[in-house]
C-alpha cells in the first residue's frame, strides 16, 4: 500500500444519486407486516430505519405510504445494528414504476 491508502475505507459502489427522503413504510415479510421508515432513497436502493431489521439476503415487499402507495421488491444488502438496513429495490408493477420514477424526479429537482 502506498501513502494515503486506507484499507478500512469502503469503495463507494452506488451509481444512482441518493436523496434524503422520509416516509413511513410497511414491510410485508411472509404473513407478518413490520413497520419502518426511509432515511434516503435512490433508483436502486434505500435505507430503512427499523427496530428489528431482517438479515442480509432477506427478500420482502415494501409499501411506501404516500398519497398513492408505491410497492417495491427489496433485498437486504447491509445491516447497521441499532439503526436499520440498506436494501436494493426493484419495481415490478407498472403503476408503481411510474409513481416511483415520479417520486425520484421530484426529489432530483428539489434536491431533497
KAZI-V473739 format. One record per residue. PSI is psi as a letter, one per 20 degrees, with the letter a starting at -180 (* if undefined). BURIAL is b if it has 9 or more other ideal C-beta (glycine too) atoms within 8 Angstrom, else e. Layout:
BEGIN
psi:PSI burial:BURIAL
psi:PSI burial:BURIAL
END
This chain:
BEGIN
psi:p burial:e
psi:r burial:e
psi:p burial:e
psi:i burial:e
psi:p burial:e
psi:o burial:e
psi:h burial:e
psi:i burial:e
psi:p burial:e
psi:q burial:e
psi:p burial:e
psi:o burial:e
psi:i burial:e
psi:p burial:e
psi:i burial:e
psi:q burial:e
psi:q burial:e
psi:q burial:e
psi:p burial:b
psi:p burial:e
psi:p burial:b
psi:p burial:e
psi:q burial:b
psi:q burial:e
psi:q burial:b
psi:p burial:b
psi:o burial:b
psi:o burial:b
psi:o burial:b
psi:c burial:e
psi:i burial:e
psi:q burial:e
psi:o burial:e
psi:r burial:b
psi:q burial:b
psi:a burial:b
psi:q burial:b
psi:q burial:b
psi:h burial:b
psi:r burial:b
psi:q burial:b
psi:a burial:b
psi:h burial:e
psi:j burial:e
psi:r burial:b
psi:r burial:b
psi:p burial:b
psi:p burial:b
psi:p burial:b
psi:q burial:b
psi:g burial:e
psi:n burial:e
psi:q burial:b
psi:a burial:b
psi:r burial:e
psi:p burial:e
psi:i burial:e
psi:p burial:b
psi:q burial:e
psi:r burial:b
psi:p burial:b
psi:q burial:b
psi:o burial:b
psi:p burial:b
psi:n burial:e
psi:a burial:b
psi:g burial:e
psi:o burial:e
psi:q burial:e
psi:p burial:b
psi:p burial:b
psi:q burial:b
psi:p burial:b
psi:q burial:b
psi:p burial:b
psi:p burial:b
psi:h burial:b
psi:q burial:e
psi:p burial:b
psi:o burial:b
psi:p burial:e
psi:i burial:e
psi:g burial:e
psi:b burial:b
psi:q burial:b
psi:p burial:b
psi:q burial:b
psi:q burial:e
psi:q burial:b
psi:q burial:e
psi:o burial:b
psi:i burial:e
psi:p burial:e
psi:h burial:e
psi:h burial:e
psi:h burial:b
psi:g burial:b
psi:g burial:e
psi:g burial:b
psi:g burial:b
psi:h burial:e
psi:g burial:e
psi:g burial:b
psi:h burial:b
psi:g burial:e
psi:g burial:e
psi:h burial:b
psi:h burial:b
psi:g burial:e
psi:i burial:e
psi:j burial:e
psi:* burial:e
END
